[in-house]
Amino acid sequence: MAELTTLARPYAKAVFAEASEKSALDAWSDDLAVLSAFAADADLAKVLVHPSLTSEQQAQALIDVCGDKLNEAAKNLVAVLAENKRLALLPEIAELYEELKAKLQNAVDVVVTSAYELSDAQADKLAAALKAKLQCDVRVTSEVDESLIGGAIIRAGDLVIDGSLTGKLSKLAEAMKS
């Protein structure tokens, strides 16, 4: 995973610089979301790395599948990625681009994984607390993982807060072994 991030980072930074310069951050978000979704498709991914296709054919295949959803700059990105055999990086490029965009907009996406579904009141209270702690706008999405037994795991960029019962039991077991 770290290798993919390393390879994708220069492309994400270049796209972000282009989008910032042209005041097209949201347009690029949309284009990258479309490209990422299609590039992540298992059947299309096979086509994008097929050895009998030239890089131009691979790029054109992706552009054709996306239809009229892409602007010319996004089509040029696809061509460059195909030429460098990097079309598989599109999902990672999109993710890194969104992180750069969020940083510019002083916002962070927070994923809360809990044993049970969060109520709207709990999500709002958590968002307010995180906003105060992180000093930026917070967008909370929640996931349910019943294996946590209770509590929650909060992920905000590189920050991970494990308040799950499973995590606490693991820490206790590790302390008892020491």
N, C-alpha and C positions, 0 to 999 in steps of 0.2 A: 504494500500500500504506500509506504513512504517513497518507493521508487516512482510510482505513478505520480505522486504529488510533486516530486522533484522535476519530472519531465513535463508536467502540465503547467507548473508555475509560470515559466516565461510566457507561454501562450496566454494564460489568464491575465497576466500583467499587461501584455500588449493589447489585448482586447479591452481591458479596463481603461488603459490610457486613451485608446481610440474613442471609447464611449464617453469618457469624461471630456475629452477635447470637443466632441461634437454634441455634447449635452444629450446623449442618447442612452443613458444608463438603463432605463426601463425597456427600451426597444431591444437592446442587446440581451437583457435578462430573458425576454420572450424568445428571441432567436436561439439562445443557448439552451433554453429549456426544451425547445422543439428538437434541436440537434441531439441533445443529450438523451432524450427519450427514444429517439429512433436509433441512435448508436448503441444504446443499451439493449435493444431488442435482439434476442438470441439469433433469430434467423437472418436478420440484416447484418449482424456482426460477422457472420460467416462470409457473407458477400464482401464486406469491407476489408477482409484480410485474405480473400481468395487469391492464390498466387498467379492464376492465369489472367487476372485482370490488371490492367495498367493503373497507375495512380489516378490518371484522368478518368478512367472508367469507374473506379471506386468512388471518386468525388462526385461524378455525375449521377451515380446510382443513389447516393445519399441525397443529393439535391433534388433529384426526380421524386423520391419518396416524400420529401418535405413539401413538395409542390410550391405554391406561391406564398408560403409562410415565411420565407427568408428574404432579406434584402441583399443587395449586391455585396456589401461588406461581409456579411455572413457567408455568402457563397465563396468569396475569396478566401476566407478563413478555412473553409472546407477544402479548397484546392491546395492551400499551403499544408494543411495537416495531412492530406492524402499524399502529397509529394514527399513529405518527410516520414511517411508510414506511421502517423500518429492519430489516425481517426478514432482509435479505441480510447483515446484520452478525453474525448468530448465530455463524458459525465464528470470527470475530475476537473476539467477546465471550468465547466459550469459551476461546480461547487466552490472552487477557489474564487471565481469571479463574484459570486454572491457574497462571499466573505469580505472581499475588498469593498464591494458596494455597501454592505452593512457597516463596515468600519468608517467609511466616508460619511454615511448618514447617521453615525453615532447610534447604531442599533445592533442588537444581538439576537440571534435566534436561540431560544432555549427549548430543549427537549426534556420533558419530565416523564420518566418511566416509573409507573407506580403499579402496585398490586391490584388496585381497583381504579375504576374510572373517576377522574377528578370532577367535582361539581364546578359550575361556573364561578361560584363564590370562592372556592378554594384556588382556582386558577388565577382569579383576579387578585386575591390576597398574595399569592406567591409572586405574581408579576410585579406587584407594587414593592414587595420586599426586595426582589432582585433588582428592580430599577434603582432603588435607593442604594443598594450595595455596589452595583456595577456602574452606576451613574451614567446610564444610557437607556435608550428606549429598548424595551424587551418584548419580543414576540414569542409567546408560549404555545407550544404544541405538546399534546400529551399522548402517551402510548400506555398500553396495559400489558404487563408481564406478570402473570399470576405466580410465577416461580419465585418472585421476590418476597412472598408471604405477607409482607406489610411494609409500610414506609415507601420511599421513593428514591430514585436516582435522578439528579439534575445535571444536565450537560449544557454548558454555555461556552462554546468555543473550546478552549483548552481546559477550562475549569470544570471539574467533575466533583459533585458533592454526593456521596453515597450515604444516604440515610435509610437504606433498606434494611429490613430485618435480616435478610440473607447476608448482606455485607457486614452487619454488626456481629452475626454469629461466626462468620469467617474470621473476623479480626480477633474475636474472643478465642477461637480455636487456635489461631496462630500464636496468641499471647500465652496460652496454656502450654504449647509445645516448646516455647523458649525457656 
